[in-house]
Amino acid sequence: VEFVHVRLDHINLDKVKVSMHNIIGNEISIETERIDEHEIRIRVKDFDTGYYLLALKDEQSKFRGIYKFLKR
């Protein structure tokens, strides 16, 4: 897996803070690419195998989400 795609249909991703953490909570720097106003792509190709947490936060709409995924 080279990329993780994030799509939020009802939220403009320009205002969303995106952060990535390893399973023990350390923040990892990420490269994001905007696909359109509702979708971004995050490069995970160089990440080690394991579980990661993707945190999304939008102050305007009060949206918060944390998603766990496995990088193989």
N, C-alpha and C positions, 0 to 999 in steps of 0.2 A: 504494500500500500504506500503510495507516494503522497496522497493528499487526503484531507478531511474536508468535506463540503458542509457548510452551515447555511441553512435556508430558514428565514423567519418571514413568513408571508405578511404579517401585520405590523412589522417593525422595520424602520429604516436602519440598516446596519451602519450607516455613517456615524450615528450617535451612540452605538453600542461599544462598550469597553470589552475587549476580548483578551483573556489571559489563559495560559496553559501551565499546568502544574504536573509534576510527576506524582506517583502514588503516595509518596511521603510528604507532599505539600510544597516542595521547592518549585519556585516559578522558573519557567523555561522561556527563553526568548523564541519568538515565532515569526515566520514570514507569512503575511496574509496578502491575498490578491482579491480585489473586488471584482466579482462577476457581474452583478447588477446591484440595484439598491436594496435588494432583499437576500442576496447570496454572496458569501465569501468562500474562498478556498484557502486552506492552511496547509503549508508544506510540512509533512512529517517524515519524509523519505530518510532523513539522516538520524532520526530518533532511534534509540535502542529499543529492542523488543520489550514490551511490558505494558502496564496499564497507565493511562494518563487521564487527567481531569481537564475538561474545557469549561471555563467559566465565562458566562455572558452576562452583562449588566447594563441596563439602560435606565438612567435616572429619570428621564422624561416620562416614560410609560410605566415606571416602577417594575419593569420586567427583570427577573433574575433567573438564571438557569445554570446548573452544573451538570455536565454530561461526562460519563466515564466511557472510555473506549480502549480497546486492546490494539496495540501496534504489533504486527507480526513481522 
